[in-house]
Amino acid sequence: MKTSKIWSICLTFFGFIFIVAFSIALPIWFRPFYYWCIDWLEIEDYSGFTREQIVTAYNDVLNYLNFGTPFGTGELKYSQEGKSHFEDCKILFDLDTWALIISSVVLIVALILKKAKILAPAKILKCDWFMFSGLFALIIPIVLGAAIAVDFTKAFEIFHKIFFPGKDNWVFDWWDDQIIRILPAEFFMYCGIMIAVLLFALAGVAIGIGISRAVKYKKIEKNLIEK
């Protein structure tokens, strides 16, 4: 079976993309996380809306961002400026979805090629490629966690300036864009924490398995030399 270091580098990249995209996608797709936050953050009291109104508005926005349904916020008012921000957000949501799909397909193809004994990734510094995917991905939760711990508000502002350069439509008006009442800053902080935890967990698993396999290969190599 042919092995390739270039293929290993490609898989390292797509493995990294998969870990990041999946960690971001889970809080987006797992809506019960937000439903739990409604009670935990007392969003009903904070916003002045009923739970039914909150859930409907949130689902309408998520359906638009994930499935491209017509934009709406249930019974809550919104401005054209507010709508335009969600249009910008949809680009990022679509980017993450496609990154997850493409990276998943590449990794599945890699598995099929290896099982069929057509092509396998070569070792990088005597380690499996996914170990390096995990190492690169591990940097993100460290930086994200530090930013949240130091000053979440500032980190939140910097995030928007990076991903929405030259725009200020992400600064919502409490009365014209009522959706902001059901999306307090604490919710986004918890989303950031959840993403960081998922990244850390997935990266940790990849690194742990990689180290375990590297130790195993080293023992096998040592035994062969001794024989």
C-alpha positions in Angstrom: 0.0 0.0 0.0 1.3 3.4 -1.0 1.9 6.0 1.8 2.2 9.7 1.3 3.5 12.5 3.5 1.7 15.1 1.4 -1.6 13.2 2.1 -0.7 13.3 5.8 -0.3 17.1 5.7 -3.6 17.4 3.9 -5.3 15.2 6.5 -3.7 17.2 9.3 -5.3 20.3 7.8 -8.7 18.8 7.3 -8.6 17.1 10.7 -8.0 20.5 12.3 -10.8 22.0 10.2 -13.2 19.2 11.3 -12.4 19.7 15.0 -12.9 23.5 14.8 -16.0 23.3 12.6 -17.7 20.6 14.7 -17.0 22.5 18.0 -18.6 25.6 16.5 -21.5 23.8 14.9 -22.7 21.9 18.0 -23.8 25.0 20.0 -25.5 26.3 16.8 -27.4 23.1 16.1 -28.1 21.9 19.6 -31.0 24.2 20.4 -31.8 22.7 23.8 -28.6 24.5 25.0 -30.3 27.8 24.4 -33.6 26.6 25.9 -31.7 25.7 29.1 -30.1 29.2 29.0 -33.6 30.8 29.0 -34.1 29.5 32.6 -30.5 29.7 33.7 -30.1 33.3 32.6 -33.7 34.3 33.5 -34.2 35.6 30.0 -38.0 35.9 30.4 -37.5 38.4 33.3 -34.6 40.1 31.5 -36.5 40.5 28.2 -40.1 41.0 29.2 -41.2 38.3 26.7 -42.9 35.0 27.4 -41.0 31.7 26.9 -43.1 30.9 23.9 -42.2 34.2 22.3 -38.5 33.7 23.0 -38.3 30.2 21.7 -40.3 31.1 18.5 -38.0 34.1 17.8 -34.8 32.1 18.4 -36.0 29.3 16.2 -37.0 31.7 13.4 -33.5 33.2 13.5 -31.7 29.8 13.6 -33.9 28.5 10.8 -32.8 31.4 8.7 -29.1 31.1 9.6 -29.0 27.3 9.1 -31.6 26.5 6.5 -32.1 29.8 4.6 -35.8 30.2 5.5 -37.2 33.7 5.2 -35.8 35.9 8.0 -38.0 36.6 11.0 -38.0 37.0 14.7 -41.4 35.8 15.6 -43.4 38.5 17.3 -40.3 40.5 18.1 -39.6 43.7 16.2 -36.4 44.1 14.1 -34.9 46.8 11.9 -33.3 46.5 8.5 -29.9 47.2 10.1 -30.5 44.3 12.5 -31.6 42.1 9.6 -28.5 43.0 7.6 -26.3 41.8 10.5 -27.9 38.4 10.5 -27.3 38.3 6.8 -23.6 38.8 7.5 -23.8 36.1 10.2 -25.4 33.7 7.8 -22.2 33.8 5.6 -20.2 32.7 8.6 -22.8 30.0 9.5 -22.7 28.7 5.9 -18.9 28.7 6.0 -18.8 26.6 9.1 -21.4 24.2 7.7 -19.5 23.7 4.5 -16.2 23.4 6.3 -17.7 20.6 8.5 -19.2 18.8 5.5 -16.0 19.0 3.3 -13.7 18.0 6.1 -15.9 15.1 7.0 -16.0 13.9 3.4 -12.2 14.1 3.1 -11.7 12.1 6.3 -14.2 9.5 5.3 -12.5 9.1 1.9 -9.1 8.8 3.7 -10.6 6.0 5.8 -12.0 4.2 2.7 -8.6 4.5 0.8 -6.8 3.1 3.8 -9.2 0.2 4.3 -9.0 -0.6 0.6 -5.2 -0.5 0.9 -4.9 2.0 -1.9 -3.4 5.0 0.0 -2.4 5.6 3.6 -1.0 8.7 5.3 2.7 8.4 6.2 3.9 9.2 9.7 5.0 12.7 10.5 7.9 12.7 12.9 6.9 9.1 13.7 3.4 10.2 14.7 0.0 9.9 13.2 -1.4 13.0 11.4 -4.4 13.5 13.7 -2.1 14.1 16.6 -0.9 17.3 14.9 -4.5 18.2 14.0 -5.2 18.1 17.8 -2.1 20.1 18.6 -3.0 22.9 16.2 -6.7 22.9 17.4 -5.6 23.0 21.1 -4.2 26.5 20.5 -7.7 27.9 19.9 -9.4 27.0 23.3 -6.3 28.3 25.1 -6.5 31.7 23.4 -10.3 31.7 23.6 -10.4 30.7 27.3 -7.8 33.4 28.1 -9.8 36.1 26.3 -13.0 35.2 28.1 -11.3 35.0 31.4 -9.5 38.4 31.0 -12.3 40.5 29.5 -15.2 38.9 27.7 -16.8 42.2 26.7 -13.6 43.4 25.0 -13.0 40.0 23.4 -16.6 40.1 22.1 -16.0 43.5 20.6 -12.7 42.4 18.9 -14.4 39.3 17.5 -17.1 41.4 15.8 -14.5 43.9 14.4 -12.5 41.0 12.9 -15.4 39.1 11.3 -17.5 42.2 10.5 -14.9 44.8 9.5 -16.1 48.3 8.9 -19.6 47.6 10.2 -21.4 48.6 13.3 -24.8 46.9 12.6 -24.0 44.3 15.2 -24.7 47.0 17.9 -28.4 46.5 18.3 -30.9 49.0 19.6 -32.9 47.6 22.5 -36.2 48.9 21.2 -35.9 48.6 17.4 -34.2 45.2 17.5 -36.0 43.3 20.3 -34.1 40.1 19.4 -31.1 41.4 21.4 -33.3 41.3 24.5 -33.4 37.5 24.3 -29.7 37.2 23.4 -27.8 38.6 26.4 -24.0 38.7 26.4 -23.8 35.9 29.0 -25.4 33.6 26.4 -22.6 34.2 23.9 -20.1 33.8 26.7 -21.5 30.4 27.5 -21.4 29.5 23.8 -17.7 30.5 23.8 -17.0 28.4 26.8 -18.9 25.4 25.2 -16.9 25.8 22.0 -13.6 26.0 24.0 -14.5 22.9 26.0 -15.4 20.9 22.9 -12.2 22.0 21.1 -10.2 21.0 24.2 -11.9 17.7 24.5 -11.6 16.7 20.8 -8.0 18.0 20.5 -7.2 16.1 23.7 -8.6 12.8 22.4 -6.7 13.2 19.1 -3.4 14.0 20.9 -4.0 11.2 23.5 -4.6 8.6 20.9 -1.6 9.9 18.8 0.8 9.6 21.8 -0.5 6.2 22.7 0.0 4.9 19.1 3.4 6.6 18.9 4.5 4.7 22.1 3.2 1.5 20.7 5.0 1.9 17.4 8.2 2.7 19.3 7.9 -0.5 21.3 7.3 -2.6 18.2 10.3 -1.0 16.5 12.5 -1.6 19.5 11.4 -5.3 19.6 12.2 -5.7 15.9 15.7 -4.2 16.4 16.4 -6.5 19.3 15.4 -9.6 17.3 
